[in-house]
Amino acid sequence: MFVRKKSAGGELVFVVGKYKGRLVGDIIEEDPGYIRWMVENAELTRDQEFELESLLEDMGKDIFEV
């Protein structure tokens, strides 16, 4: 598992990798290509994949255009 819910605000946080401890929303802004890589290559649950894709959409980003 690469991400988990942060208890305080309910936000997703990376638990491993080069962005360990960082908010997923921040990385979407800084490095959306990394999120695309995660969706395509990481062992995510379907719920995690859906949530990452939803966050990208909410921020106006498309994982296939980053």
Secondary structure as a PSIPRED ss2 file (coil, helix, strand):
# PSIPRED VFORMAT (PSIPRED V4.0)

   1 M C   1.000  0.000  0.000
   2 F C   1.000  0.000  0.000
   3 V E   0.000  0.000  1.000
   4 R E   0.000  0.000  1.000
   5 K E   0.000  0.000  1.000
   6 K C   1.000  0.000  0.000
   7 S C   1.000  0.000  0.000
   8 A C   1.000  0.000  0.000
   9 G C   1.000  0.000  0.000
  10 G C   1.000  0.000  0.000
  11 E C   1.000  0.000  0.000
  12 L E   0.000  0.000  1.000
  13 V E   0.000  0.000  1.000
  14 F E   0.000  0.000  1.000
  15 V C   1.000  0.000  0.000
  16 V C   1.000  0.000  0.000
  17 G C   1.000  0.000  0.000
  18 K C   1.000  0.000  0.000
  19 Y C   1.000  0.000  0.000
  20 K C   1.000  0.000  0.000
  21 G C   1.000  0.000  0.000
  22 R C   1.000  0.000  0.000
  23 L E   0.000  0.000  1.000
  24 V H   0.000  1.000  0.000
  25 G H   0.000  1.000  0.000
  26 D H   0.000  1.000  0.000
  27 I H   0.000  1.000  0.000
  28 I H   0.000  1.000  0.000
  29 E H   0.000  1.000  0.000
  30 E H   0.000  1.000  0.000
  31 D C   1.000  0.000  0.000
  32 P H   0.000  1.000  0.000
  33 G H   0.000  1.000  0.000
  34 Y H   0.000  1.000  0.000
  35 I H   0.000  1.000  0.000
  36 R H   0.000  1.000  0.000
  37 W H   0.000  1.000  0.000
  38 M H   0.000  1.000  0.000
  39 V H   0.000  1.000  0.000
  40 E H   0.000  1.000  0.000
  41 N H   0.000  1.000  0.000
  42 A C   1.000  0.000  0.000
  43 E C   1.000  0.000  0.000
  44 L C   1.000  0.000  0.000
  45 T C   1.000  0.000  0.000
  46 R H   0.000  1.000  0.000
  47 D H   0.000  1.000  0.000
  48 Q H   0.000  1.000  0.000
  49 E H   0.000  1.000  0.000
  50 F H   0.000  1.000  0.000
  51 E H   0.000  1.000  0.000
  52 L H   0.000  1.000  0.000
  53 E H   0.000  1.000  0.000
  54 S H   0.000  1.000  0.000
  55 L H   0.000  1.000  0.000
  56 L H   0.000  1.000  0.000
  57 E H   0.000  1.000  0.000
  58 D H   0.000  1.000  0.000
  59 M C   1.000  0.000  0.000
  60 G C   1.000  0.000  0.000
  61 K C   1.000  0.000  0.000
  62 D C   1.000  0.000  0.000
  63 I C   1.000  0.000  0.000
  64 F C   1.000  0.000  0.000
  65 E C   1.000  0.000  0.000
  66 V C   1.000  0.000  0.000
